[in-house]
Amino acid sequence: MILTIAALTAVLSVPSFAQPPNPPDKKAESNLPARAPKNRTFSPKAPSTALSDMNLKVSFKLKFKRLESSGNFTVQSGTQANYVIGGDDPVEVITKQGTGIEFKKYGTIVNILPAVVFDSDKVDAQLQAELSGPQAPETSLKVNPISTFQIQTEFTITLGKTIVLVDEPDRRVEIKIEPAP
């Protein structure tokens, strides 16, 4: 044990392994592209002065239990889009005052903030998605419960590719972002 610690100490204390880094090559530095701030975007179709003007087509497919939803919409890179479709379902409510009807909201909500990454074919995106709707009653009451699935995440995707954010037997979330036509 003493020999092992002594050998380890000798290896760690040898200064010949630590060499100062080479001085930077000024010529090589001038050929590197300038780094853009993280919130800047890049459009392969537009000059660099219009980096945030690229329109993106967002396609989504959501699945939760027996519910499915899909859609497409266009959003400008660097701006937020909200896609909402749904309705209200009447639900029988029993209270101390008697029986009544209450309306429960359900549907599809997709909120996304995509931004094309400067000088690449990647998109950074923040996403909130919800899929909800009436399900078969699970009790003897004549009430259809509203089931809800939500996801909130941030991801990077290649333009034109589909990413699967959730892949479970009763839940699935697919997103595709591509340049808008």
Residue, then its C-alpha position, 0 to 999 in steps of 0.5 A: m500500500i505504501l509503495t502504491i501511494a509513493a508511486l502515485t505521488a511521484v507520477l502526480s508530482v512530475p512537472s514534465f507532463a505539464q507544458p504551457p499551451n502553444p501561443p495562438d496563431k494569429k493567422a489561423e485566428s483570422n480565418l475563424p468565423a465570428r461567433a454570433p450571440k446565442n439569440r441570433t438566427f441564420s437563414p441559408k436563403a437570406p444574407s447575414t443581415a436578415l438572420s432572424d427573418m426566416n419563416l419556419k414550418v412546424s409540424f406536430k403529431l401528439k398521441f395520448k391514450r385514445l386521443e390523437s392530434s396533428g397540425n402545421f403552422t408557420v412561425q418566424s425564427g426567434t418568435q413564439a407561436n401558439y396553436v390552440i384548437g379544442g372545445d368544451d365538454p359538458v360534465e354532470v356535477i353533483t353538489k349539495q345544491g343539486t345536480g348541474i352541468e359544468f363545462k370542461k375545456y379540452g383540445t390541443i395546445v402547442n406553444i413553440l419558440p424556435a430559433v435557427v442557430f447562426d451559421s448552421d442547419k440546427v434549430d433551438a426550440q422551446l416547446q409546451a404541448e398539451l393534449s386533452g379530451p374526454q375518455a370513457p367513464e371509469t365509474s358507474l356515473k355517466v361522467n366522461p373524465i377529461s384526461t390531460f397530457q402535458i410536456q414542456t421541454e427545450f431541444t435542438i433539431t436539424l432543419g427538415k428532420t423529425i424528432v420524437l420527444v416522447d415515445e411511450p405505449d400510450r403517449r407520443v410527441e413528434i415535431k418537425i421544423e423545416p424552412a417554410p415554402 
